């Protein structure tokens, strides 16, 4: 499982980017966020996630905000 911080996330567009611990920016779509109800992230949130190869590069899935 990878870790990182949310670089930015747009509720309106439903996607954003996470900067992983190794410095890479990883795309995140709202469907990749675990949880109930409205799935969103806040800039600066520390997260854990898995990485898969998406159609346009690496994509974060199973994203969980660390509490």
C-alpha atoms as a printed R data frame, in Angstrom:
   type eleno elety resid chain resno       x      y       z
1  ATOM     1    CA   UNK     A     1   0.000  0.000   0.000
2  ATOM     2    CA   UNK     A     2   1.322  3.423  -0.983
3  ATOM     3    CA   UNK     A     3   1.037  6.617   1.047
4  ATOM     4    CA   UNK     A     4   0.923 10.268   0.094
5  ATOM     5    CA   UNK     A     5  -0.809 13.642   0.415
6  ATOM     6    CA   UNK     A     6  -3.644 15.065  -1.630
7  ATOM     7    CA   UNK     A     7  -2.201 17.721  -3.958
8  ATOM     8    CA   UNK     A     8  -5.643 18.884  -5.084
9  ATOM     9    CA   UNK     A     9  -9.122 17.467  -5.584
10 ATOM    10    CA   UNK     A    10 -12.088 19.061  -7.378
11 ATOM    11    CA   UNK     A    11 -15.524 18.111  -6.046
12 ATOM    12    CA   UNK     A    12 -17.049 19.655  -9.171
13 ATOM    13    CA   UNK     A    13 -14.957 17.532 -11.552
14 ATOM    14    CA   UNK     A    14 -14.737 14.475  -9.291
15 ATOM    15    CA   UNK     A    15 -10.995 13.961  -9.589
16 ATOM    16    CA   UNK     A    16  -7.604 15.259  -8.505
17 ATOM    17    CA   UNK     A    17  -4.039 14.207  -7.750
18 ATOM    18    CA   UNK     A    18  -2.148 12.666  -4.856
19 ATOM    19    CA   UNK     A    19   1.591 13.233  -4.413
20 ATOM    20    CA   UNK     A    20   2.963  9.860  -3.338
21 ATOM    21    CA   UNK     A    21   5.716  9.422  -0.754
22 ATOM    22    CA   UNK     A    22   8.227  8.912  -3.598
23 ATOM    23    CA   UNK     A    23   7.265 12.266  -5.151
24 ATOM    24    CA   UNK     A    24   5.131 11.041  -8.077
25 ATOM    25    CA   UNK     A    25   1.761 12.635  -8.828
26 ATOM    26    CA   UNK     A    26  -0.950  9.969  -9.079
27 ATOM    27    CA   UNK     A    27  -4.411 10.584 -10.586
28 ATOM    28    CA   UNK     A    28  -7.388  9.899  -8.293
29 ATOM    29    CA   UNK     A    29 -11.035  9.657  -9.413
30 ATOM    30    CA   UNK     A    30 -13.897  9.880  -6.903
31 ATOM    31    CA   UNK     A    31 -14.790  6.242  -7.674
32 ATOM    32    CA   UNK     A    32 -11.371  5.209  -6.287
33 ATOM    33    CA   UNK     A    33 -12.123  6.628  -2.819
34 ATOM    34    CA   UNK     A    34 -13.371  4.174  -0.196
35 ATOM    35    CA   UNK     A    35 -16.312  5.178   1.973
36 ATOM    36    CA   UNK     A    36 -20.026  5.845   2.026
37 ATOM    37    CA   UNK     A    37 -21.935  8.814   0.647
38 ATOM    38    CA   UNK     A    38 -20.195 11.698  -1.104
39 ATOM    39    CA   UNK     A    39 -16.616 10.681  -1.800
40 ATOM    40    CA   UNK     A    40 -14.216 13.596  -1.650
41 ATOM    41    CA   UNK     A    41 -10.711 14.536  -0.511
42 ATOM    42    CA   UNK     A    42  -9.265 17.737   0.919
43 ATOM    43    CA   UNK     A    43  -5.953 19.292  -0.093
44 ATOM    44    CA   UNK     A    44  -3.275 18.123   2.351
45 ATOM    45    CA   UNK     A    45  -5.131 14.978   3.491
46 ATOM    46    CA   UNK     A    46  -2.715 12.137   4.236
47 ATOM    47    CA   UNK     A    47  -3.910  9.030   2.415
48 ATOM    48    CA   UNK     A    48  -3.137  5.364   1.831
49 ATOM    49    CA   UNK     A    49  -3.930  3.835  -1.548
50 ATOM    50    CA   UNK     A    50  -3.189  1.162  -4.125
51 ATOM    51    CA   UNK     A    51  -1.899  2.045  -7.593
52 ATOM    52    CA   UNK     A    52  -3.179  0.519 -10.823
53 ATOM    53    CA   UNK     A    53  -2.409  1.260 -14.434
54 ATOM    54    CA   UNK     A    54  -5.247  3.333 -15.875
55 ATOM    55    CA   UNK     A    55  -5.874  4.343 -19.503
56 ATOM    56    CA   UNK     A    56  -3.724  7.471 -19.100
57 ATOM    57    CA   UNK     A    57  -1.139  6.286 -16.569
58 ATOM    58    CA   UNK     A    58  -1.054  5.403 -12.890
59 ATOM    59    CA   UNK     A    59  -4.303  5.773 -10.950
60 ATOM    60    CA   UNK     A    60  -4.988  5.596  -7.206
61 ATOM    61    CA   UNK     A    61  -7.651  3.126  -6.044
62 ATOM    62    CA   UNK     A    62  -8.866  1.990  -2.615
63 ATOM    63    CA   UNK     A    63  -7.991  5.465  -1.272
64 ATOM    64    CA   UNK     A    64  -8.414  5.884   2.496
65 ATOM    65    CA   UNK     A    65  -7.747  9.073   4.493
66 ATOM    66    CA   UNK     A    66  -5.395  8.372   7.407
67 ATOM    67    CA   UNK     A    67  -6.894  9.545  10.701
